[in-house]
Amino acid sequence: VDMILLMSVNPGFGGQKFIPYVLDKARAARKIIDASGRTDIRLEIDGGVSPANIREIAEAGVDTFVSGSALFGKANASDANRYDTILSEFRAELAKVKK
């Protein structure tokens, strides 16, 4: 096993809201990964990841994030650095993560 992927939306189309109970699954998966002693297993979450919730997701033990609509669907076309701006928001929230 290289990675465990948790879907945090119902698969099918982009722009869906994050399903909060997936955080419990993430915490449980992180405990199992940590107990295994394998430091090379990634825990990924896909769906509904945004600057508003990425910190909570990371605090649940997730270390890999898939964000489509929050990145590409929210970009301000008049901002020449639009993707850098959004990524900076993600990074700022991740910097607040309590380990």
C-alpha positions as protocol buffer text, in pm:
chain_id: "A"
residue {
  index: 1
  type: VAL
  ca { x: 0 y: 0 z: 0 }
}
residue {
  index: 2
  type: ASP
  ca { x: 138 y: 338 z: -103 }
}
residue {
  index: 3
  type: MET
  ca { x: -165 y: 556 z: -45 }
}
residue {
  index: 4
  type: ILE
  ca { x: -512 y: 546 z: 105 }
}
residue {
  index: 5
  type: LEU
  ca { x: -768 y: 765 z: -72 }
}
residue {
  index: 6
  type: LEU
  ca { x: -1079 y: 885 z: 105 }
}
residue {
  index: 7
  type: MET
  ca { x: -1355 y: 1038 z: -105 }
}
residue {
  index: 8
  type: SER
  ca { x: -1509 y: 1333 z: 76 }
}
residue {
  index: 9
  type: VAL
  ca { x: -1785 y: 1390 z: -178 }
}
residue {
  index: 10
  type: ASN
  ca { x: -2013 y: 1155 z: -366 }
}
residue {
  index: 11
  type: PRO
  ca { x: -1819 y: 1066 z: -683 }
}
residue {
  index: 12
  type: GLY
  ca { x: -1953 y: 1197 z: -1008 }
}
residue {
  index: 13
  type: PHE
  ca { x: -1909 y: 1569 z: -1058 }
}
residue {
  index: 14
  type: GLY
  ca { x: -1706 y: 1861 z: -928 }
}
residue {
  index: 15
  type: GLY
  ca { x: -1811 y: 2140 z: -699 }
}
residue {
  index: 16
  type: GLN
  ca { x: -1979 y: 1928 z: -433 }
}
residue {
  index: 17
  type: LYS
  ca { x: -1965 y: 2012 z: -64 }
}
residue {
  index: 18
  type: PHE
  ca { x: -1728 y: 1833 z: 170 }
}
residue {
  index: 19
  type: ILE
  ca { x: -1886 y: 1546 z: 368 }
}
residue {
  index: 20
  type: PRO
  ca { x: -1776 y: 1614 z: 729 }
}
residue {
  index: 21
  type: TYR
  ca { x: -1806 y: 1258 z: 864 }
}
residue {
  index: 22
  type: VAL
  ca { x: -1512 y: 1163 z: 642 }
}
residue {
  index: 23
  type: LEU
  ca { x: -1293 y: 1336 z: 903 }
}
residue {
  index: 24
  type: ASP
  ca { x: -1371 y: 1049 z: 1142 }
}
residue {
  index: 25
  type: LYS
  ca { x: -1261 y: 803 z: 875 }
}
residue {
  index: 26
  type: ALA
  ca { x: -943 y: 1004 z: 822 }
}
residue {
  index: 27
  type: ARG
  ca { x: -861 y: 997 z: 1194 }
}
residue {
  index: 28
  type: ALA
  ca { x: -919 y: 621 z: 1206 }
}
residue {
  index: 29
  type: ALA
  ca { x: -711 y: 562 z: 894 }
}
residue {
  index: 30
  type: ARG
  ca { x: -428 y: 777 z: 1034 }
}
residue {
  index: 31
  type: LYS
  ca { x: -425 y: 571 z: 1356 }
}
residue {
  index: 32
  type: ILE
  ca { x: -399 y: 248 z: 1158 }
}
residue {
  index: 33
  type: ILE
  ca { x: -123 y: 389 z: 937 }
}
residue {
  index: 34
  type: ASP
  ca { x: 73 y: 516 z: 1238 }
}
residue {
  index: 35
  type: ALA
  ca { x: 30 y: 187 z: 1425 }
}
residue {
  index: 36
  type: SER
  ca { x: 165 y: -2 z: 1124 }
}
residue {
  index: 37
  type: GLY
  ca { x: 499 y: 173 z: 1158 }
}
residue {
  index: 38
  type: ARG
  ca { x: 493 y: 253 z: 787 }
}
residue {
  index: 39
  type: THR
  ca { x: 594 y: 615 z: 743 }
}
residue {
  index: 40
  type: ASP
  ca { x: 567 y: 595 z: 364 }
}
residue {
  index: 41
  type: ILE
  ca { x: 188 y: 551 z: 338 }
}
residue {
  index: 42
  type: ARG
  ca { x: 12 y: 870 z: 228 }
}
residue {
  index: 43
  type: LEU
  ca { x: -342 y: 956 z: 337 }
}
residue {
  index: 44
  type: GLU
  ca { x: -522 y: 1149 z: 64 }
}
residue {
  index: 45
  type: ILE
  ca { x: -861 y: 1316 z: 60 }
}
residue {
  index: 46
  type: ASP
  ca { x: -1047 y: 1408 z: -259 }
}
residue {
  index: 47
  type: GLY
  ca { x: -1348 y: 1633 z: -280 }
}
residue {
  index: 48
  type: GLY
  ca { x: -1467 y: 1958 z: -132 }
}
residue {
  index: 49
  type: VAL
  ca { x: -1122 y: 2063 z: -9 }
}
residue {
  index: 50
  type: SER
  ca { x: -1097 y: 2440 z: 24 }
}
residue {
  index: 51
  type: PRO
  ca { x: -905 y: 2701 z: 223 }
}
residue {
  index: 52
  type: ALA
  ca { x: -1201 y: 2702 z: 464 }
}
residue {
  index: 53
  type: ASN
  ca { x: -1156 y: 2336 z: 565 }
}
residue {
  index: 54
  type: ILE
  ca { x: -805 y: 2226 z: 470 }
}
residue {
  index: 55
  type: ARG
  ca { x: -668 y: 2295 z: 818 }
}
residue {
  index: 56
  type: GLU
  ca { x: -931 y: 2073 z: 985 }
}
residue {
  index: 57
  type: ILE
  ca { x: -865 y: 1804 z: 726 }
}
residue {
  index: 58
  type: ALA
  ca { x: -489 y: 1816 z: 788 }
}
residue {
  index: 59
  type: GLU
  ca { x: -545 y: 1805 z: 1165 }
}
residue {
  index: 60
  type: ALA
  ca { x: -739 y: 1480 z: 1109 }
}
residue {
  index: 61
  type: GLY
  ca { x: -417 y: 1327 z: 973 }
}
residue {
  index: 62
  type: VAL
  ca { x: -452 y: 1379 z: 600 }
}
residue {
  index: 63
  type: ASP
  ca { x: -129 y: 1469 z: 422 }
}
residue {
  index: 64
  type: THR
  ca { x: -233 y: 1478 z: 55 }
}
residue {
  index: 65
  type: PHE
  ca { x: -518 y: 1693 z: -76 }
}
residue {
  index: 66
  type: VAL
  ca { x: -713 y: 1701 z: -403 }
}
residue {
  index: 67
  type: SER
  ca { x: -884 y: 2031 z: -470 }
}
residue {
  index: 68
  type: GLY
  ca { x: -1037 y: 2100 z: -807 }
}
residue {
  index: 69
  type: SER
  ca { x: -1327 y: 2344 z: -787 }
}
residue {
  index: 70
  type: ALA
  ca { x: -1184 y: 2545 z: -498 }
}
residue {
  index: 71
  type: LEU
  ca { x: -871 y: 2607 z: -702 }
}
residue {
  index: 72
  type: PHE
  ca { x: -987 y: 2624 z: -1062 }
}
residue {
  index: 73
  type: GLY
  ca { x: -1351 y: 2721 z: -1014 }
}
residue {
  index: 74
  type: LYS
  ca { x: -1291 y: 3012 z: -778 }
}
residue {
  index: 75
  type: ALA
  ca { x: -1005 y: 3181 z: -959 }
}
residue {
  index: 76
  type: ASN
  ca { x: -1048 y: 3552 z: -1020 }
}
residue {
  index: 77
  type: ALA
  ca { x: -981 y: 3595 z: -1392 }
}
residue {
  index: 78
  type: SER
  ca { x: -864 y: 3954 z: -1340 }
}
residue {
  index: 79
  type: ASP
  ca { x: -587 y: 3838 z: -1102 }
}
residue {
  index: 80
  type: ALA
  ca { x: -278 y: 3765 z: -1310 }
}
residue {
  index: 81
  type: ASN
  ca { x: -152 y: 3547 z: -1025 }
}
residue {
  index: 82
  type: ARG
  ca { x: -491 y: 3391 z: -952 }
}
residue {
  index: 83
  type: TYR
  ca { x: -369 y: 3037 z: -886 }
}
residue {
  index: 84
  type: ASP
  ca { x: -80 y: 3159 z: -673 }
}
residue {
  index: 85
  type: THR
  ca { x: -328 y: 3368 z: -474 }
}
residue {
  index: 86
  type: ILE
  ca { x: -552 y: 3070 z: -402 }
}
residue {
  index: 87
  type: LEU
  ca { x: -258 y: 2839 z: -328 }
}
residue {
  index: 88
  type: SER
  ca { x: -130 y: 3100 z: -83 }
}
residue {
  index: 89
  type: GLU
  ca { x: -464 y: 3080 z: 98 }
}
residue {
  index: 90
  type: PHE
  ca { x: -430 y: 2701 z: 121 }
}
residue {
  index: 91
  type: ARG
  ca { x: -71 y: 2730 z: 246 }
}
residue {
  index: 92
  type: ALA
  ca { x: -164 y: 2992 z: 505 }
}
residue {
  index: 93
  type: GLU
  ca { x: -428 y: 2760 z: 650 }
}
residue {
  index: 94
  type: LEU
  ca { x: -191 y: 2463 z: 649 }
}
residue {
  index: 95
  type: ALA
  ca { x: 65 y: 2671 z: 839 }
}
residue {
  index: 96
  type: LYS
  ca { x: -189 y: 2692 z: 1126 }
}
residue {
  index: 97
  type: VAL
  ca { x: -221 y: 2313 z: 1161 }
}
residue {
  index: 98
  type: LYS
  ca { x: -185 y: 2186 z: 1517 }
}
residue {
  index: 99
  type: LYS
  ca { x: 7 y: 1861 z: 1518 }
}
